[in-house]
Amino acid sequence: MAKLQSIFVCQQCAGTFPKWQGKCTECGAWNSLVEDVVEKATSKSKATMKSHSLHISDRVGGYGEVLSFDQIDQGDLQIQKRIHSGYHELNRVLGGGFVPGSLLLFGGEPGIGKSTLLLQSLGKMAEAGISCLYVSGEESGPQVSARAKRLNIKNSDNLKFLATSDLAEVMEAVSKVKPLIVVADSVQTLSSSEIESAAGTVSQVRSVCQKFMDLSKSKGVITLLVGHVTKEGTVAGPRLLEHMVDGVFYFELASASGYRMVRGQKNRFGATHEVSVFEMSQQGLLEVQNPSARFLAERSTEMAGSAVVAHLAGSRPFLTEFQALTQKAFQPYPRRTVQGIDLNRISVLLAVAEKSLEISFSDQDVYCKVASGDRIEEPSADLAVLMALISSFEQRAIPADLILIGEVGLGGELRSVPGIAQRLSEAKTVGIKRAIVPKYQATEAKEISGIEIIPSQTVRDAYRETWVRKDHRNQISNTTQKLTAQKGLEVDKDLGF
């Protein structure tokens, strides 16, 4: 008879301990130990596990064999040939599509669209002749069928469905159907009979993930695991789960705009921190192929305190609107309220404005937000954020065709930012005609045709280029028109500042 053992497992690093303690001595996390009951492996259970393991003859790519690199056959796995997911936006965050033999984890809050997007993707791949299997441990067949009908997913012999929470039944179905891609929704609902603990516990989640990893690496099956997210924003179960898979992708909700964003946190087959944007509708999730135009569609060009920010998500440039509002404070300590940007960065920029431009916000309440609901973490947005604050304070709108790019140093200097060409190329598509950039990147930036590049070395230079020169040129233009109309004089239009 199998012998049961009670252990305590850390939810963060999967470290095991014989008894509970407040702090995990492996990773230093507090209150992260959870009790788990496991079965001690006996000689009989080891033999049973060995009999259920995959045979070497079924394995591809030399999995489980000691080979030199010259002996490895990549023809079966077709590593270089990715599988199109059916959505260009999803392909972007994946790095070009699904790689055969990969094990990927998709996490997100309940109801955000994980199951919807993956079911839609399977439907499109099934239409293309790819064998797919959708495993649901949470919903019944009629529920999933009703959703597929609502999403207009066509019936196809290439798309199979299985409702079960038993991992052994899943593996049996995989051996029978022989799909190229399997979706397990969700990994917390599946359980292995080889472990006595309940589904969703640390040992069960780890064991289920290990089985799917062996399946993917040995038979070349693409496995997509759906994971629930805890209140801390991480996938439920040990962090070891994220280390076992080839890619981790999180669904995020931009609360202000309602867009769903799929953000890559780990990707062995592509760039990390790539972002794809979707919009929820009655027909399911729809691709947003030009998010910059969507984010700026409702921007008021005459409003003070509004600035266009160009930031990179992986290799993808995004344009979004940053809004600032300042008003007289009636309390000894002015308020600083921000959304979508770090409060400490706002405090630093306010200090730079007072030191370098002699503009004090010490008696002003400051409110800041990113209009699209996204989060700005790049220092390249410093100049745009600073000018938006000054714009609200002085009640002068930033020109609608102007974009400001640059990191602001503590001395008021403008520093170079990566990806200046990508940012300006994206700005050109939404009608931006002028760009204030750091002086040291002016040569690189001038390669973007159709945009006037204004190099600036300090925030004082950027301030002058944003408003002072504009006001002076308007004044010269008005004076020229008056003199020409009254006296018929020819006035030089090339007067400088």
SVG drawing of the C-alpha trace seen along z (x, -y; Angstrom):
<svg xmlns="http://www.w3.org/2000/svg" viewBox="-25 -103 54 106">
<polyline fill="none" stroke="black" stroke-width="0.4" points="0.0,0.0 1.3,-3.4 2.6,-5.6 1.5,-9.2 3.7,-12.0 2.8,-15.6 5.2,-18.3 5.2,-22.1 5.9,-23.6 6.9,-27.2 4.5,-28.8 7.3,-31.0 10.3,-28.7 8.8,-25.2 11.2,-24.5 10.0,-21.7 10.2,-21.6 9.2,-18.9 7.3,-21.5 5.7,-24.9 7.7,-28.0 7.0,-31.7 9.8,-32.4 11.1,-30.3 14.8,-29.8 15.4,-29.1 14.0,-32.3 13.2,-34.5 9.5,-34.8 7.2,-35.2 4.0,-33.2 4.5,-31.3 4.5,-27.7 1.5,-25.6 0.8,-22.1 0.7,-19.3 0.2,-15.5 2.3,-13.4 2.7,-9.7 6.2,-8.3 7.4,-6.4 7.8,-2.6 9.3,0.0 5.9,1.0 4.8,-2.6 8.1,-3.2 7.5,-0.2 4.0,-1.4 5.3,-4.9 8.0,-3.3 5.3,-1.2 3.2,-4.3 6.2,-6.3 6.6,-7.0 8.6,-4.5 11.8,-5.6 10.5,-4.5 7.7,-7.1 10.1,-10.0 11.4,-12.4 14.4,-14.6 16.6,-12.3 14.7,-13.1 16.1,-11.0 19.2,-9.9 22.8,-11.1 23.8,-12.5 26.2,-15.0 24.8,-18.1 25.6,-16.7 23.5,-13.6 20.4,-15.6 17.7,-15.4 15.6,-18.6 13.5,-17.5 10.8,-15.9 10.3,-18.9 10.5,-21.5 11.9,-24.1 12.4,-26.6 8.8,-26.3 6.4,-27.9 2.7,-27.3 0.5,-30.3 -1.9,-30.9 -4.5,-32.5 -3.9,-36.0 -1.1,-38.3 -1.2,-40.0 -0.8,-36.7 2.0,-35.7 3.8,-38.9 3.9,-38.1 4.8,-34.5 7.8,-35.5 6.2,-34.5 3.9,-31.6 3.8,-28.4 7.0,-26.3 6.4,-22.5 7.4,-20.8 6.9,-24.0 5.2,-24.2 3.6,-27.6 1.7,-29.0 -1.1,-31.6 -2.2,-33.4 -4.7,-36.1 -7.6,-37.1 -10.9,-35.2 -13.0,-36.3 -10.3,-38.3 -10.4,-36.2 -7.8,-33.4 -10.2,-30.6 -11.9,-32.7 -8.7,-33.6 -7.2,-30.1 -10.5,-28.5 -10.6,-31.0 -7.0,-30.3 -7.7,-26.5 -10.7,-27.1 -8.6,-28.9 -5.8,-26.4 -8.3,-23.5 -9.6,-25.2 -6.0,-25.2 -5.9,-21.4 -4.0,-21.3 -5.1,-18.6 -6.1,-20.3 -7.4,-19.1 -9.1,-21.3 -9.2,-19.9 -11.4,-21.6 -11.4,-20.7 -13.8,-23.5 -16.6,-23.5 -18.7,-20.9 -19.1,-20.0 -22.4,-22.0 -20.9,-25.1 -17.8,-25.1 -19.9,-24.2 -22.2,-27.1 -19.3,-29.4 -17.8,-28.0 -21.1,-28.7 -21.2,-32.3 -17.6,-32.8 -18.6,-31.5 -16.1,-28.6 -16.8,-26.2 -17.2,-22.5 -14.1,-20.6 -12.9,-17.1 -9.5,-18.6 -10.8,-20.2 -11.6,-17.7 -12.9,-18.4 -12.5,-16.5 -14.0,-17.4 -12.1,-15.8 -9.9,-16.5 -8.0,-13.2 -4.5,-13.6 -4.5,-9.9 -7.5,-10.4 -5.9,-13.4 -2.8,-11.4 -4.9,-8.6 -6.8,-11.0 -3.6,-12.5 -2.3,-9.0 -5.6,-8.3 -6.2,-11.6 -2.5,-12.5 -3.0,-16.3 -0.3,-18.8 -1.6,-21.3 -3.2,-20.7 -4.9,-23.3 -5.3,-22.4 -7.8,-24.7 -6.8,-24.9 -3.7,-23.4 -5.1,-23.8 -8.1,-21.6 -6.1,-18.6 -4.8,-15.9 -2.7,-12.8 -3.8,-9.6 -0.2,-9.0 -0.4,-11.8 -2.8,-11.6 -3.2,-15.4 -6.1,-17.4 -6.1,-19.1 -4.5,-22.6 -2.0,-21.9 1.6,-22.5 2.5,-18.8 -0.3,-18.3 0.4,-21.4 4.1,-20.5 3.3,-16.9 0.8,-17.9 3.2,-20.4 6.0,-17.7 3.8,-15.3 2.9,-17.9 6.6,-18.9 7.5,-15.2 4.8,-15.0 5.9,-18.2 9.6,-17.5 9.2,-13.8 6.4,-13.9 6.7,-17.4 3.2,-18.4 2.5,-22.1 1.0,-22.3 -0.8,-25.5 -1.5,-25.6 -4.0,-28.0 -3.2,-29.2 -5.2,-31.2 -3.7,-34.3 -3.5,-35.0 -4.3,-38.3 -0.5,-39.0 -0.7,-38.8 1.3,-35.6 0.1,-32.2 -1.3,-30.0 1.1,-27.3 4.9,-27.5 7.0,-29.8 8.8,-26.7 5.9,-26.3 7.1,-29.4 10.7,-28.0 9.5,-24.7 7.7,-26.1 9.1,-27.6 7.0,-30.7 4.9,-32.7 2.2,-35.1 -0.1,-37.2 -3.5,-38.7 -3.9,-42.2 -6.9,-44.5 -6.5,-48.2 -9.2,-49.5 -9.5,-52.9 -9.9,-51.6 -11.2,-48.1 -8.5,-46.5 -7.0,-43.2 -3.2,-43.0 -1.2,-39.8 2.3,-40.5 5.2,-38.1 7.2,-37.7 9.3,-34.8 9.9,-33.3 12.6,-30.9 11.6,-31.2 11.3,-35.0 11.7,-38.4 10.3,-39.0 8.0,-41.8 6.3,-41.9 2.7,-43.1 -0.4,-42.2 -3.6,-44.2 -7.2,-42.7 -10.6,-44.2 -13.5,-42.2 -16.7,-42.1 -19.8,-39.8 -17.9,-37.9 -15.0,-37.3 -11.6,-38.9 -10.7,-41.1 -7.2,-42.2 -6.2,-45.8 -3.6,-46.1 -3.0,-49.9 -3.3,-50.6 -1.6,-53.9 -4.4,-55.4 -7.0,-53.9 -5.3,-55.3 -5.0,-58.8 -8.5,-58.9 -10.2,-60.8 -7.3,-63.1 -8.2,-66.8 -5.6,-68.8 -6.4,-72.1 -6.3,-70.8 -3.5,-72.0 -1.7,-69.2 -1.9,-66.7 1.2,-65.2 1.9,-62.3 4.2,-59.6 6.1,-57.2 7.2,-54.1 8.4,-50.7 6.9,-47.3 9.5,-44.9 10.3,-45.9 6.9,-47.4 6.4,-51.2 3.2,-52.5 1.8,-56.1 -0.4,-57.0 -1.7,-60.1 -0.4,-61.3 -2.6,-63.8 -1.6,-66.1 -3.7,-68.4 -2.4,-71.0 -4.4,-73.3 -3.9,-75.5 -3.5,-73.6 -5.4,-74.5 -3.6,-72.2 -0.1,-72.5 1.0,-69.4 -0.1,-69.3 -1.5,-66.1 0.3,-63.9 -2.1,-61.4 -0.9,-59.3 -2.2,-56.4 -0.1,-54.4 3.2,-55.9 5.5,-55.8 4.9,-58.5 8.6,-58.8 9.3,-59.7 6.8,-62.5 8.4,-63.9 11.8,-63.8 10.5,-65.7 8.8,-68.3 12.1,-68.9 13.9,-69.2 11.3,-71.8 11.9,-73.9 15.7,-73.7 16.2,-74.0 13.2,-76.1 12.4,-78.0 8.8,-76.6 7.6,-75.6 4.8,-73.1 5.2,-73.4 1.7,-75.0 0.0,-72.9 -2.0,-69.7 -0.8,-67.4 -2.9,-64.7 -1.5,-62.4 -2.8,-59.5 -2.2,-57.5 -5.3,-57.9 -5.2,-54.5 -5.0,-52.6 -1.5,-51.4 1.5,-51.7 4.5,-53.8 7.8,-52.5 10.4,-53.8 12.5,-56.9 12.1,-57.9 8.7,-59.5 10.3,-61.9 10.4,-64.9 6.8,-64.5 5.6,-64.0 7.5,-67.1 6.1,-69.3 2.6,-68.0 3.0,-69.1 4.2,-72.6 1.5,-72.8 -1.2,-72.4 0.5,-74.8 0.8,-77.5 -2.4,-76.7 -0.7,-76.5 -1.5,-73.5 1.4,-71.5 1.1,-71.7 -0.8,-68.8 1.8,-67.9 4.7,-67.8 6.1,-64.8 8.7,-65.0 11.2,-62.1 14.0,-62.0 15.2,-60.9 15.6,-63.8 18.6,-63.8 18.7,-65.4 20.8,-68.3 18.1,-69.0 20.0,-67.5 18.4,-65.3 19.7,-61.8 19.5,-59.4 16.8,-56.7 16.8,-53.3 14.7,-52.8 14.4,-56.4 13.8,-55.4 10.9,-53.0 9.3,-55.7 9.5,-58.3 8.2,-56.0 5.2,-55.2 4.6,-58.9 4.7,-59.7 1.7,-57.3 -0.6,-59.4 0.3,-62.7 3.2,-64.0 5.2,-66.5 7.8,-67.7 9.8,-65.9 12.0,-67.3 14.7,-64.7 18.1,-64.6 20.8,-66.4 23.1,-63.4 20.4,-61.4 19.6,-64.1 21.6,-62.6 20.0,-59.2 16.5,-60.8 16.9,-62.8 16.8,-59.6 13.1,-59.5 11.8,-61.5 8.7,-63.7 9.3,-64.7 11.1,-67.9 13.8,-67.0 14.5,-69.6 17.6,-68.7 17.7,-69.8 20.4,-69.4 18.5,-70.5 15.0,-70.8 15.3,-74.6 16.0,-74.1 13.0,-71.8 10.8,-74.3 12.0,-77.1 11.3,-75.0 7.9,-73.9 6.4,-77.3 8.8,-80.3 9.8,-80.0 6.2,-79.1 4.9,-82.3 7.7,-84.4 7.0,-83.1 3.3,-83.8 4.1,-87.3 6.4,-87.9 3.7,-86.5 1.0,-88.8 3.3,-91.8 4.2,-91.1 0.6,-90.8 -0.3,-94.1 2.6,-96.1 2.0,-94.6 -1.7,-95.5 -1.2,-99.0 1.9,-100.3 2.6,-97.8 6.0,-97.2 8.1,-94.1 9.1,-92.5 11.7,-89.8 9.9,-86.6 13.1,-84.8 13.5,-86.7 14.9,-84.3 14.5,-84.0"/>
</svg>
